[in-house]
Amino acid sequence: MVEATIREAIQRALETLGYGARPFTLDRPADRAHGDHATNVALMLAASGGKDPRTIAREIVEALGAPPWAERIEVAGAGFINLYLARTCVRDTVREVLAVDRRFGAHETLVGKRIMVEYTQPNPFKPFHIGHLMSNTIGESLARLYEYSGAEVRRANYQGDVGLHVAKCLWGLMKLGGSPSSVEDLGHAYVEGNRAYEDDAGAKGEITAYNRMVYERAPQIAEAYRIGRDTSLAHFEDLYRTLGTRFDHYFFESESQLPGRALVKEGLADGVFVESEGAVVFRGDEHGLHTRVFLTSEGLPTYEAKELGLAQLKADKWPFDTSITVTAAEQDEYFKVVFAALARLRPAFVGKFAHVSHGMMTLVSGKMSSRRGNVVTGETLLEGMRTLAREKVAERDFSDEEKEHIASAVAVAAIKYQILRQRTGKNTVFDPARALSLEGDSGPYLQYAYTRAVSVLEKASRAGVAPATTLAPPIAVPLERLFHHFPGVVLRARETHEPHQIATYLTELAATWNSWYAVEKILDDSPLTPYKLAIVKAFSCTMQQGLYLLGIEALPRM
C-alpha cells in the first residue's frame, strides 16, 4: 500500500533527525495541484519544540532524499510537506488493482480477531421502521469493513419478542378480531393497542396484564403469540434478502431475560445494584452517569437487565474479541450505564463491548413517526423507491425480471447511500428525487458510473482488445492518481466506524471517471488503448469493491 510506504519513510526520516516515533497526519490535498499527499508533521514538531516549522520541513525533505515512489517532495505554506507520486508508482498501482481484482483495498490488520456486529434489531409484532434501515445499512457496512480487514466476523440480530409492545399488539388483535398471520394485521393491532394504552386507563390495565402473560408464556395467548412472532420474523427475512443482509446469530429478549435477571440478582447480592422503592437499580450517579432501573417493582427485567443477559449469551455463543452494537444515538446514555454495570459484574468483559450510534431519518415532507404508533415503515420507503426506480427503467430493453432486479437494486442503493454519505451520528433528511438522481451524490450515480465502465470493457472484449499495463503514457491522468488512495480510505473507515469516508471517495472517483470518459476516446487505434482499458478496469474494480463495502450492488446494466 503506497500510503503505508510513505508513512514508513517519513517515520524513518524523523528517527534519523532525532525526533523519534511521532504521530502525524498524512492527508490528501483538496487541490490536486498540491500533490498526492501532504503532511503537517513539521508543524506538529514546531508546536512542541519552538523551532521554525519550515526549517523542520526542509530537514525532513532532505532526510527523505529521493525515494523511488516520489516524483518530487516540496515544502509549502507555513511548513506543510507536499508529496507527488512518481509516474511508475501510479502505474504500479493500476497493475496492483488488476492483479488482485476484487480484493483491492483489503488488508490484514485484524487477522486472528473475532468481531461480532449486532445491528438492525427489529421487534416482532411491530413495524420495521426507518431506524431499522439506518441500523441495518450502517451495521452491514461495518461488518464488511471488518471482514475486509481480515477479521472473522459474525453478524448478530437482537429482537424484542417479549415486552409491552407485544402485549399491545396481542391486545389489539383481540379487540380488532384480526388474524396474526399477516404483517398488516399486526401493524394495525399494534397501533390500536398503543393508542388505547395511552388514552384508556382500563385498556392500560388489561395490556399490563397481557404483558405479564407474555413473560409467563400463558397458554391463553400462546397460539396467537406463536403465529404473530413467526409471521414477523418471516417478513423480516424477506426484507433482509432485499437489503443484501444475512445473520449468523439471532438473539431474542425471551432468551436474554432469564440470564439478565440472574445477573441483576447476583449484582444485588454483591452491591452492584441496590433496591429502590421495590425496584432494583444501578446507581449510575456514583459513576458520573444516571440511575436506571434493571428490575421493576413487579420483578420484571427491563431492557437494561436483558442487555446484560444478551452480553452473556453472546459470549457463550461465540467468544469474541469485540462486540459492536449499532443503534440510534438516543441510546448512548443507556449503553454507558449498561456497560458500566457489566464491567462491575464481569470484569473480563471490560473493553470488549462498543456502541456505534446513528442519527435519525426524516423525509423532506416531514417527520417519519409519532408517539401514537403511526410510522412510515422501512418497507414502505423501500417500495416507494422501487416504484420510482421502475419508472426509470420501464423503457429499457430488458426482460421484466431484469427490470425488477435493477429497480430493486437501485432503490436499495438510493436509500443506503443517503444514509452512508455522512457521519453515522448525524441526522438524515431523505429526499427521494435526490436519492435516485444520476447527476451525482447518489447511490444510482455510482452504480451508473460502474455500468458505463463495464460497457466499455465488454465492447473492447468483443473487439479483441484486452487491458494491459506494458505501455503507459508519460503523464498520468487524474483518474489514475486516485486509485492508490482507496486502501487508506478503507482502513480509516473501519478504524473510525465511518463508512461515509468510502462514499465520499467513491463520489469523487465517479466524477473523475465521468470527466475522463467524456473527453477521452478510449477505444481507438492508438498503442495506448490497452493501458487506457487498464485504467477502465482498475476503475471498475475499485468502484465495485467500494460499493460492496457500502452494501450496494454493482450493476453491469442499468
Secondary structure, DSSP 8 states (H G I E B T S, - for coil): -HHHHHHHHHHHHHHHTT--S----EE--SSGGG-SEEE-HHHHHHHHH-S-HHHHHHHHHHHH---TTEEEEEEETTTEEEEEE-HHHHHHHHHHHHHHGGGTT---TTTT-EEEEE-----TTS--BHHHHHHHHHHHHHHHHHHHTT-EEEEEEEE--SSHHHHHHHHHHHHHT--TTSHHHHHHHHHHHHHHHHH-HHHHHHHHHHHHHHHHT-HHHHHHHHHHHHHHHHHHHHHHHHHT---SEEEEHHHHHHHHHHHHHHHHHHTSSEEETTEEEE-GGGGTS--EEEE-TTS-B-HHHHHHHHHHHHHHHS--SEEEEEEEGGGHHHHHHHHHHHHHH-GGGTTSEEEEEE--EEETTB-SB-TTS-B-BHHHHHHHHHHHHHHHHTTSS--HHHHHHHHHHHHHHHHHHHHHTS-TTS-EEE-HHHHT-SSSSSHHHHHHHHHHHHHHHHHHHHTT-----SS--SS--TTHHHHTTHHHHHHHHHHHT-THHHHHHHHHHHHHHHHHHHH---SSS-TTHHHHHHHHHHHHHHHHHHHHHHT----S--
